[in-house]
Amino acid sequence: RRPCFRVCYICGREFGSQSISIHEPQCLEKWRMENNQLPRHLRRAEPRKPEVLTGGSCTLTAENEAAYHSAQAQLLPCGNCGRTFLPDPLIVHQKHCR
């Protein structure tokens, strides 16, 4: 049986139930630093932890799904092909996309 992992709502990576509380503040601070270094037109709104209604046996699954969608919402689409990237890889991709 696979251990219960939680998905970070910022980066979309999986962490154990104890380490997610350590990871999220550090990940958010890293996100803020990287976002402030981007050109103004590529800056994004700060991600918010998704609210999931509790009550039921699938709360961890629902929380993880909401966190995953929150992390995916941070991706930016390429203006040429429509693929989504994080901001730094998007800049590199746009130089070569036709």
Backbone as CSV, one residue per row, in Angstrom:
resi,resn,N_x,N_y,N_z,CA_x,CA_y,CA_z,C_x,C_y,C_z
1,ARG,0.829,-1.191,0.000,0.000,0.000,0.000,0.866,1.244,0.000
2,ARG,0.501,2.200,-0.795,1.266,3.437,-0.934,0.980,4.365,0.248
3,PRO,2.022,4.971,0.828,1.796,5.906,1.933,1.000,7.127,1.461
4,CYS,0.359,7.797,2.393,-0.444,8.984,2.066,0.472,10.182,1.854
5,PHE,0.463,10.697,0.661,1.227,11.894,0.341,0.270,13.046,0.116
6,ARG,0.768,14.233,0.364,-0.014,15.441,0.103,0.670,16.218,-1.009
7,VAL,-0.129,16.847,-1.862,0.373,17.603,-3.003,0.510,19.065,-2.604
8,CYS,1.644,19.665,-2.919,1.869,21.089,-2.661,1.036,21.897,-3.652
9,TYR,0.260,22.850,-3.151,-0.592,23.665,-4.014,0.195,24.685,-4.823
10,ILE,1.472,24.834,-4.554,2.297,25.815,-5.258,3.067,25.160,-6.399
11,CYS,3.780,24.060,-6.091,4.633,23.440,-7.102,4.079,22.130,-7.648
12,GLY,3.107,21.530,-6.960,2.495,20.303,-7.448,3.247,19.030,-7.098
13,ARG,4.307,19.127,-6.298,5.062,17.942,-5.906,4.430,17.299,-4.681
14,GLU,4.709,16.009,-4.472,4.145,15.266,-3.349,5.104,15.258,-2.160
15,PHE,4.513,15.374,-0.956,5.285,15.356,0.280,4.536,14.558,1.322
16,GLY,5.263,14.059,2.312,4.649,13.349,3.428,3.826,14.302,4.272
17,SER,2.967,13.752,5.111,2.056,14.584,5.891,2.783,15.496,6.875
18,GLN,3.963,15.115,7.332,4.729,15.952,8.249,5.559,16.998,7.512
19,SER,6.133,16.625,6.393,7.038,17.536,5.692,6.308,18.583,4.852
20,ILE,5.038,18.375,4.534,4.316,19.374,3.728,4.189,20.695,4.491
21,SER,4.037,20.616,5.815,3.915,21.851,6.605,5.235,22.620,6.645
22,ILE,6.339,21.937,6.463,7.643,22.595,6.387,7.875,23.119,4.976
23,HIS,7.468,22.341,3.982,7.735,22.686,2.592,6.938,23.901,2.114
24,GLU,5.649,23.960,2.409,4.786,24.999,1.826,5.253,26.430,2.096
25,PRO,5.617,26.820,3.329,6.110,28.199,3.519,7.390,28.490,2.735
26,GLN,8.292,27.498,2.677,9.531,27.687,1.925,9.249,27.781,0.433
27,CYS,8.327,26.961,-0.056,7.979,26.961,-1.474,7.321,28.293,-1.858
28,LEU,6.453,28.800,-0.985,5.784,30.075,-1.254,6.792,31.219,-1.278
29,GLU,7.761,31.198,-0.385,8.790,32.247,-0.379,9.633,32.179,-1.654
30,LYS,9.988,30.981,-2.071,10.739,30.807,-3.321,9.911,31.296,-4.496
31,TRP,8.607,30.976,-4.495,7.708,31.412,-5.567,7.671,32.941,-5.630
32,ARG,7.575,33.600,-4.479,7.535,35.076,-4.441,8.815,35.679,-5.010
33,MET,9.972,35.112,-4.634,11.244,35.637,-5.131,11.344,35.484,-6.645
34,GLU,10.979,34.303,-7.155,11.041,34.067,-8.594,10.035,34.932,-9.342
35,ASN,8.856,35.114,-8.788,7.813,35.909,-9.444,8.224,37.381,-9.528
36,ASN,8.875,37.893,-8.481,9.301,39.293,-8.478,10.426,39.561,-9.473
37,GLN,11.158,38.533,-9.876,12.245,38.708,-10.835,11.765,38.642,-12.287
38,LEU,10.510,38.255,-12.490,9.975,38.146,-13.851,9.604,39.520,-14.409
39,PRO,9.553,39.647,-15.738,9.020,40.877,-16.319,7.571,41.059,-15.871
40,ARG,7.118,42.293,-15.795,5.777,42.582,-15.267,4.669,41.826,-15.994
41,HIS,4.785,41.651,-17.299,3.708,41.007,-18.046,3.624,39.500,-17.781
42,LEU,4.662,38.913,-17.173,4.640,37.479,-16.864,4.365,37.191,-15.384
43,ARG,4.253,38.234,-14.564,4.007,38.010,-13.141,2.593,37.491,-12.929
44,ARG,2.472,36.608,-11.940,1.194,35.969,-11.656,0.698,36.360,-10.276
45,ALA,-0.592,36.164,-10.059,-1.159,36.389,-8.731,-0.654,35.284,-7.797
46,GLU,-0.487,35.636,-6.539,0.025,34.670,-5.570,-0.962,33.514,-5.402
47,PRO,-0.454,32.281,-5.422,-1.357,31.132,-5.263,-1.947,31.090,-3.862
48,ARG,-3.185,30.661,-3.782,-3.859,30.518,-2.492,-4.151,29.049,-2.251
49,LYS,-4.043,28.654,-0.996,-4.317,27.267,-0.644,-5.795,26.987,-0.906
50,PRO,-6.096,25.953,-1.686,-7.497,25.681,-2.025,-8.286,25.209,-0.810
51,GLU,-9.535,25.667,-0.719,-10.442,25.246,0.340,-11.217,24.037,-0.157
52,VAL,-11.187,22.970,0.605,-11.913,21.756,0.245,-12.900,21.466,1.368
53,LEU,-14.148,21.195,0.991,-15.145,20.849,1.991,-14.794,19.510,2.610
54,THR,-14.823,19.452,3.932,-14.501,18.210,4.613,-15.775,17.427,4.884
55,GLY,-15.600,16.180,5.176,-16.741,15.315,5.455,-16.791,14.217,4.422
56,GLY,-16.306,13.061,4.772,-16.261,11.966,3.817,-14.907,11.284,3.879
57,SER,-14.819,10.133,3.259,-13.593,9.360,3.330,-12.568,9.767,2.281
58,CYS,-12.964,10.555,1.318,-12.059,10.911,0.227,-11.507,12.318,0.376
59,THR,-11.362,12.807,1.601,-10.910,14.182,1.775,-9.469,14.369,1.310
60,LEU,-8.591,13.393,1.574,-7.200,13.532,1.129,-7.131,13.556,-0.391
61,THR,-7.900,12.714,-1.046,-7.932,12.698,-2.509,-8.454,14.015,-3.041
62,ALA,-9.503,14.541,-2.432,-10.071,15.815,-2.870,-9.095,16.962,-2.632
63,GLU,-8.420,16.953,-1.491,-7.425,17.991,-1.200,-6.282,17.932,-2.197
64,ASN,-5.802,16.732,-2.486,-4.697,16.577,-3.431,-5.109,17.015,-4.830
65,GLU,-6.321,16.697,-5.233,-6.787,17.103,-6.557,-6.902,18.622,-6.657
66,ALA,-7.435,19.253,-5.608,-7.551,20.712,-5.597,-6.171,21.363,-5.604
67,ALA,-5.224,20.801,-4.849,-3.864,21.339,-4.813,-3.187,21.180,-6.168
68,TYR,-3.403,20.045,-6.827,-2.822,19.815,-8.151,-3.353,20.832,-9.161
69,HIS,-4.657,21.076,-9.137,-5.242,22.052,-10.067,-4.747,23.463,-9.764
70,SER,-4.513,23.761,-8.492,-3.965,25.060,-8.122,-2.552,25.219,-8.672
71,ALA,-1.747,24.168,-8.582,-0.376,24.224,-9.112,-0.386,24.342,-10.632
72,GLN,-1.303,23.645,-11.306,-1.393,23.714,-12.764,-1.851,25.092,-13.228
73,ALA,-2.628,25.787,-12.398,-3.098,27.127,-12.754,-1.948,28.132,-12.780
74,GLN,-0.816,27.792,-12.176,0.344,28.677,-12.162,1.106,28.660,-13.485
75,LEU,0.819,27.694,-14.341,1.508,27.589,-15.624,0.970,28.621,-16.605
76,LEU,1.846,29.137,-17.444,1.477,30.150,-18.434,1.509,29.547,-19.834
77,PRO,0.522,29.870,-20.685,0.518,29.320,-22.039,1.451,30.082,-22.972
78,CYS,2.036,29.361,-23.919,2.841,29.972,-24.974,1.891,30.679,-25.936
79,GLY,2.240,31.862,-26.365,1.405,32.612,-27.294,1.345,32.003,-28.683
80,ASN,2.330,31.187,-29.046,2.367,30.590,-30.384,1.689,29.226,-30.438
81,CYS,2.074,28.312,-29.537,1.585,26.930,-29.632,0.564,26.567,-28.566
82,GLY,0.457,27.357,-27.508,-0.527,27.089,-26.473,-0.069,26.151,-25.373
83,ARG,1.123,25.553,-25.484,1.627,24.695,-24.412,1.864,25.531,-23.165
84,THR,1.757,24.907,-22.003,1.921,25.652,-20.758,3.263,25.342,-20.104
85,PHE,3.834,26.383,-19.494,5.147,26.294,-18.872,5.172,27.159,-17.623
86,LEU,6.154,26.898,-16.776,6.486,27.845,-15.728,7.124,29.052,-16.407
87,PRO,7.149,30.214,-15.767,7.617,31.429,-16.449,9.028,31.368,-17.032
88,ASP,10.015,30.864,-16.288,11.376,30.827,-16.815,11.502,29.928,-18.041
89,PRO,10.989,28.695,-18.006,11.044,27.866,-19.210,10.211,28.443,-20.360
90,LEU,9.169,29.200,-20.045,8.357,29.810,-21.101,9.181,30.806,-21.908
91,ILE,9.987,31.593,-21.236,10.828,32.579,-21.927,11.787,31.870,-22.882
92,VAL,12.395,30.779,-22.417,13.315,30.012,-23.260,12.559,29.386,-24.426
93,HIS,11.384,28.823,-24.143,10.590,28.161,-25.180,10.169,29.151,-26.269
94,GLN,9.753,30.338,-25.880,9.258,31.311,-26.861,10.334,31.770,-27.829
95,LYS,11.585,31.677,-27.431,12.681,32.062,-28.322,12.777,31.103,-29.505
96,HIS,12.336,29.848,-29.315,12.498,28.827,-30.340,11.186,28.335,-30.939
97,CYS,10.057,28.778,-30.390,8.752,28.285,-30.861,8.358,28.985,-32.147
98,ARG,7.820,28.225,-33.070,7.409,28.822,-34.349,5.919,28.767,-34.503
